[in-house]
Amino acid sequence: MRDEGMREGDRRRGRRHASAIAAVAAAIACLLVASSRVTPVSAEEPESSALRGATVLADSADGWAEGGVSACIECHDQDSVLSILETRHSTTGDHRTPFAKHGCETCHGPGAAHIEDEVPPEIRFGRDFPAEPQNGVCLTCHQGGGRIHWAGSRHESEGLACATCHSVHAASDTLLAKDVRPETFVKNNQTETCYGCHPQVRAEAYRISSHPFREGRVDCSDCHNVHGSVTDSMLRQETLNETCYECHAEKRGPFLWEHQPARDDCSNCHVPHGSNHRTLLEARTPWLCQSCHDAQFHPGTAATGSGLARSAAPNRNLLLKDCLNCHTEVHGSNHPSGVRFTR
């Protein structure tokens, strides 16, 4: 009887295996039938509506100019205009570009009336024209990525147009190029463009201690997302410290002994754009340190400039002395005995 029971169990397992195999085979057959019904995309099919609408003026009542780009450059033959032929926008082999669709009219709108009756084009770019229509054309292609926060950003709220800063027709956009020529005092680069609206930053950048803006090695966009971000100052990262750590990674920590003001915000001690004190400090040490530290039985009592070396009664605690002479690791220490940031 034991042998018969074993044989009966084998038969039951065999039936279950057969049922499972049949179910798998049926599922495969269904997938094959479904895939055979999918119509392959033909290379001759028209572009999607998103690609067709490379201009927000696609539904304009005006007509496209006969001759396209050739018709435009018969009159607009200035070098400042023709230089667009050296840019990516003029690449006809890339279906995403304006010249792959309607050329100049992709951005400026249908130009038949402009050619025949000298009617101004529907969209004109520059500081003298409304920003919203200009930005609408640019954002048709240039949206997402670093521009995802443009809507509602400080620059958008101030009415800036893309063409306020960018030179679309220029063969090389100065905002994207670094000018590191040592013999050139005023650079032709991104920072000079930003200084036009931010003169206070220009003044700070020309102080004794600053980031290498004047040398052209640091641009505003290295720290700021000029197209908008989730921070008040349009920083690239969520906090000022995270932005600073992109270059100053050694200050990130974590440290065994943390200096809380440094961990909290770099601007507690530093001026990011420039300072008349060393290493971009808010104030000269020891006065900067004494704004928080006033320790008894320690040469940390708040002092004034009256005791400097050239005064009538020099203060010996200020002569060649500085908090950083002893407390060298002010950003934090990993030394077991570094509780006072002395090592």
C-alpha positions as CSV (number, residue, x, y, z in Angstrom):
1,M,0.0,0.0,0.0
2,R,2.9,2.3,0.7
3,D,4.2,1.9,-2.9
4,E,0.7,2.6,-4.3
5,G,0.5,5.8,-2.2
6,M,3.9,7.0,-3.6
7,R,2.8,6.3,-7.1
8,E,-0.4,8.2,-6.6
9,G,1.5,11.3,-5.3
10,D,3.8,11.2,-8.3
11,R,0.8,11.2,-10.6
12,R,-0.7,14.2,-8.9
13,R,2.6,16.2,-9.1
14,G,2.9,15.3,-12.7
15,R,-0.6,16.6,-13.4
16,R,0.2,19.9,-11.6
17,H,3.4,20.3,-13.6
18,A,1.5,19.7,-16.9
19,S,-1.1,22.3,-15.9
20,A,1.6,24.9,-15.2
21,I,3.4,24.2,-18.5
22,A,0.1,24.6,-20.4
23,A,-0.6,27.9,-18.6
24,V,2.8,29.3,-19.5
25,A,2.4,28.2,-23.1
26,A,-1.0,29.9,-23.4
27,A,0.4,33.1,-22.0
28,I,3.3,33.1,-24.5
29,A,0.8,32.5,-27.3
30,C,-1.3,35.5,-26.3
31,L,1.8,37.7,-26.2
32,L,2.8,36.6,-29.7
33,V,-0.7,37.3,-31.1
34,A,-0.8,40.7,-29.4
35,S,2.6,41.7,-30.7
36,S,1.7,40.7,-34.2
37,R,-1.2,43.2,-34.1
38,V,1.2,46.1,-33.3
39,T,1.6,48.3,-36.3
40,P,5.3,49.2,-36.8
41,V,6.1,52.9,-36.9
42,S,6.9,54.0,-40.4
43,A,9.8,56.2,-41.1
44,E,7.5,58.2,-43.3
45,E,5.0,59.0,-40.6
46,P,4.7,62.7,-39.8
47,E,6.3,64.1,-36.7
48,S,4.5,64.1,-33.4
49,S,2.5,67.2,-32.5
50,A,5.2,68.3,-30.1
51,L,7.8,68.2,-32.8
52,R,5.5,69.8,-35.4
53,G,4.8,72.6,-33.0
54,A,8.3,73.9,-32.7
55,T,6.8,77.3,-32.8
56,V,4.0,78.7,-30.7
57,L,2.9,80.5,-33.9
58,A,2.0,77.4,-35.8
59,D,-1.7,78.4,-35.9
60,S,-1.0,82.0,-37.1
61,A,-3.3,83.4,-39.7
62,D,-0.3,84.5,-41.7
63,G,1.4,82.2,-44.2
64,W,4.9,80.9,-44.5
65,A,7.2,82.9,-46.7
66,E,8.1,81.4,-50.0
67,G,11.8,80.6,-50.1
68,G,12.2,80.3,-46.3
69,V,15.6,81.3,-45.0
70,S,16.9,82.4,-48.4
71,A,14.1,84.9,-48.7
72,C,14.9,86.3,-45.2
73,I,18.6,86.8,-45.8
74,E,18.1,88.8,-49.0
75,C,17.3,91.8,-46.7
76,H,18.7,90.6,-43.4
77,D,22.3,90.1,-44.5
78,Q,24.1,91.7,-41.5
79,D,26.9,89.7,-39.9
80,S,25.1,89.8,-36.6
81,V,22.1,88.0,-38.2
82,L,24.0,85.6,-40.5
83,S,26.1,84.3,-37.6
84,I,23.2,82.1,-36.6
85,L,24.2,79.9,-39.5
86,E,27.2,78.9,-37.4
87,T,25.0,77.7,-34.5
88,R,23.2,74.6,-33.6
89,H,19.9,76.3,-34.4
90,S,20.7,76.2,-38.1
91,T,21.4,72.4,-38.2
92,T,18.8,71.2,-40.7
93,G,19.8,67.5,-40.1
94,D,18.4,67.6,-36.6
95,H,14.6,67.6,-36.5
96,R,14.6,69.4,-33.2
97,T,16.1,72.6,-34.5
98,P,14.3,75.7,-35.9
99,F,16.0,75.4,-39.3
100,A,14.8,71.8,-39.7
101,K,11.2,73.2,-39.8
102,H,10.6,76.7,-41.0
103,G,13.9,78.4,-40.6
104,C,13.7,81.9,-39.2
105,E,9.9,81.7,-39.2
106,T,10.0,78.9,-36.6
107,C,10.8,81.5,-34.0
108,H,9.7,84.8,-35.6
109,G,6.5,83.5,-37.0
110,P,5.1,83.2,-40.5
111,G,6.7,85.9,-42.7
112,A,4.7,86.1,-45.9
113,A,3.1,89.4,-44.9
114,H,6.4,90.7,-43.6
115,I,8.0,90.2,-47.1
116,E,5.0,91.3,-49.2
117,D,3.8,94.3,-47.1
118,E,6.7,94.9,-44.8
119,V,4.5,94.1,-41.8
120,P,6.7,93.6,-38.6
121,P,7.1,89.9,-37.7
122,E,4.8,88.6,-35.1
123,I,7.6,87.9,-32.6
124,R,10.6,90.3,-32.2
125,F,13.3,89.7,-29.7
126,G,15.2,92.1,-27.4
127,R,14.8,94.3,-24.4
128,D,12.4,96.7,-26.2
129,F,9.7,94.0,-26.8
130,P,7.4,92.1,-24.5
131,A,9.1,89.2,-22.7
132,E,6.3,86.7,-22.5
133,P,5.9,86.0,-26.3
134,Q,9.7,85.8,-26.6
135,N,10.0,83.3,-23.8
136,G,7.0,81.3,-25.1
137,V,8.9,80.7,-28.3
138,C,12.2,79.6,-26.5
139,L,10.4,77.5,-23.9
140,T,8.7,75.5,-26.6
141,C,12.0,73.7,-27.1
142,H,14.1,74.7,-24.1
143,Q,12.1,73.5,-21.1
144,G,12.7,71.0,-18.4
145,G,16.1,70.2,-16.9
146,G,17.8,73.2,-15.4
147,R,14.8,75.4,-16.5
148,I,12.1,73.5,-14.7
149,H,11.8,76.2,-12.1
150,W,11.7,79.1,-14.6
151,A,8.0,79.7,-14.1
152,G,7.6,81.9,-10.9
153,S,11.4,82.4,-10.6
154,R,12.9,85.8,-9.6
155,H,14.1,86.5,-13.2
156,E,10.8,85.5,-14.7
157,S,8.9,87.6,-12.2
158,E,11.1,90.6,-13.1
159,G,10.0,90.4,-16.7
160,L,13.3,89.2,-18.1
161,A,13.3,87.6,-21.6
162,C,15.7,84.9,-22.7
163,A,17.1,87.4,-25.2
164,T,17.8,89.8,-22.4
165,C,20.9,87.7,-21.5
166,H,21.3,85.3,-24.4
167,S,22.5,86.1,-27.9
168,V,20.7,83.6,-30.0
169,H,22.2,84.7,-33.3
170,A,25.8,84.8,-32.0
171,A,28.1,82.1,-33.2
172,S,29.3,81.6,-29.6
173,D,27.0,82.6,-26.7
174,T,29.1,84.6,-24.2
175,L,27.1,83.2,-21.4
176,L,28.4,79.7,-22.1
177,A,32.1,80.6,-22.7
178,K,34.8,81.2,-20.2
179,D,37.1,84.2,-20.8
180,V,40.4,83.5,-19.0
181,R,42.6,86.0,-20.9
182,P,45.0,87.4,-18.3
183,E,45.6,90.6,-20.1
184,T,41.9,91.5,-20.3
185,F,40.6,93.4,-17.3
186,V,36.9,93.4,-18.4
187,K,35.9,90.0,-19.6
188,N,33.4,89.2,-22.3
189,N,31.7,86.5,-20.3
190,Q,28.7,85.5,-18.2
191,T,29.7,87.5,-15.1
192,E,29.9,90.8,-17.0
193,T,26.3,90.1,-18.3
194,C,25.1,89.5,-14.7
195,Y,26.8,92.6,-13.4
196,G,24.6,94.7,-15.6
197,C,21.7,94.1,-13.2
198,H,23.7,93.2,-10.1
199,P,26.2,96.1,-9.5
200,Q,26.5,95.2,-5.8
201,V,28.0,91.8,-6.7
202,R,30.4,93.5,-9.1
203,A,31.6,95.7,-6.3
204,E,32.1,92.8,-3.9
205,A,33.9,90.8,-6.6
206,Y,36.5,93.6,-6.9
207,R,37.4,93.5,-3.2
208,I,40.7,92.3,-1.9
209,S,39.5,88.7,-1.3
210,S,37.1,87.2,-3.7
211,H,36.4,84.1,-5.8
212,P,38.3,84.2,-9.2
213,F,35.5,86.1,-11.0
214,R,37.9,88.7,-12.5
215,E,40.2,85.9,-13.8
216,G,37.2,84.3,-15.6
217,R,37.6,81.0,-13.8
218,V,34.3,81.2,-11.8
219,D,30.9,82.1,-13.3
220,C,27.7,83.0,-11.6
221,S,26.1,79.8,-12.8
222,D,28.7,77.8,-10.9
223,C,26.8,78.6,-7.8
224,H,23.4,79.9,-9.0
225,N,20.8,78.4,-11.3
226,V,19.9,81.6,-13.1
227,H,16.8,80.0,-14.6
228,G,15.3,79.4,-11.2
229,S,15.5,77.1,-8.2
230,V,13.8,76.2,-4.9
231,T,16.0,78.6,-2.9
232,D,15.6,82.4,-2.4
233,S,19.0,83.1,-4.0
234,M,18.5,80.7,-6.9
235,L,21.3,78.4,-5.7
236,R,22.2,75.3,-7.6
237,Q,21.8,73.2,-4.4
238,E,19.1,73.3,-1.7
239,T,21.3,75.1,0.8
240,L,24.3,77.5,0.7
241,N,26.5,74.9,2.4
242,E,25.7,72.2,-0.1
243,T,26.5,74.6,-2.9
244,C,29.9,75.5,-1.3
245,Y,30.7,71.8,-0.8
246,E,30.7,71.3,-4.5
247,C,34.1,72.9,-4.6
248,H,35.1,72.8,-0.9
249,A,34.4,69.2,-0.2
250,E,37.0,69.0,2.6
251,K,34.7,71.2,4.7
252,R,31.7,68.9,4.4
253,G,32.5,66.5,7.2
254,P,31.0,64.7,9.1
255,F,33.4,65.7,11.8
256,L,33.9,64.2,15.3
257,W,33.8,67.7,16.7
258,E,31.5,70.0,14.7
259,H,31.7,73.8,14.8
260,Q,28.0,74.6,14.7
261,P,28.2,78.0,13.0
262,A,30.2,76.4,10.1
263,R,27.8,73.5,9.9
264,D,24.8,75.8,10.0
265,D,25.6,78.3,7.2
266,C,28.9,79.3,5.6
267,S,27.7,82.9,5.4
268,N,27.8,83.1,9.2
269,C,31.5,83.8,8.7
270,H,32.1,84.3,5.0
271,V,30.9,86.7,2.3
272,P,30.5,84.6,-0.9
273,H,31.1,87.3,-3.5
274,G,34.0,89.1,-1.9
275,S,35.4,90.7,1.2
276,N,38.1,93.2,2.3
277,H,39.3,90.6,4.8
278,R,41.2,87.4,4.1
279,T,39.5,84.2,2.9
280,L,36.2,86.1,2.3
281,L,35.6,86.6,6.0
282,E,32.8,88.9,7.3
283,A,35.2,90.7,9.6
284,R,38.8,90.5,10.7
285,T,39.8,88.0,13.3
286,P,39.8,88.0,16.3
287,W,36.7,90.3,16.1
288,L,34.8,87.9,14.0
289,C,35.3,85.1,16.6
290,Q,34.5,87.4,19.5
291,S,31.1,88.1,18.0
292,C,30.2,84.7,19.5
293,H,33.0,83.8,21.9
294,D,33.7,85.9,25.0
295,A,35.4,83.5,27.3
296,Q,36.5,84.4,30.9
297,F,40.1,83.7,31.9
298,H,41.0,83.5,28.2
299,P,42.3,86.2,25.8
300,G,38.9,86.3,24.2
301,T,37.6,89.4,25.8
302,A,36.2,91.7,23.1
303,A,38.8,94.2,22.0
304,T,38.8,97.3,19.8
305,G,41.1,98.6,17.2
306,S,42.5,101.1,19.7
307,G,45.0,98.6,20.9
308,L,46.7,97.8,17.6
309,A,50.4,98.1,17.1
310,R,50.5,101.7,15.8
311,S,48.3,103.1,18.6
312,A,49.6,105.0,21.6
313,A,49.2,102.1,24.0
314,P,49.5,98.8,22.0
315,N,47.6,95.8,23.4
316,R,50.0,92.9,23.6
317,N,47.1,90.5,23.2
318,L,46.6,91.8,19.6
319,L,50.2,91.9,18.5
320,L,50.8,89.0,16.1
321,K,48.1,87.0,17.8
322,D,44.9,85.5,16.3
323,C,42.4,82.9,17.3
324,L,43.5,80.9,14.2
325,N,47.0,80.6,15.6
326,C,45.8,77.9,17.9
327,H,42.3,77.0,16.8
328,T,43.3,76.0,13.2
329,E,40.5,73.5,12.5
330,V,37.6,76.0,12.8
331,H,35.4,74.0,10.3
332,G,35.5,70.9,12.5
333,S,38.0,68.3,13.7
334,N,38.3,64.5,13.6
335,H,41.1,64.4,16.2
336,P,40.1,62.7,19.5
337,S,41.5,65.7,21.3
338,G,40.1,68.3,18.8
339,V,37.2,69.4,21.0
340,R,38.7,73.0,20.9
341,F,39.5,72.7,17.2
342,T,43.3,73.0,18.0
343,R,44.3,69.9,16.0
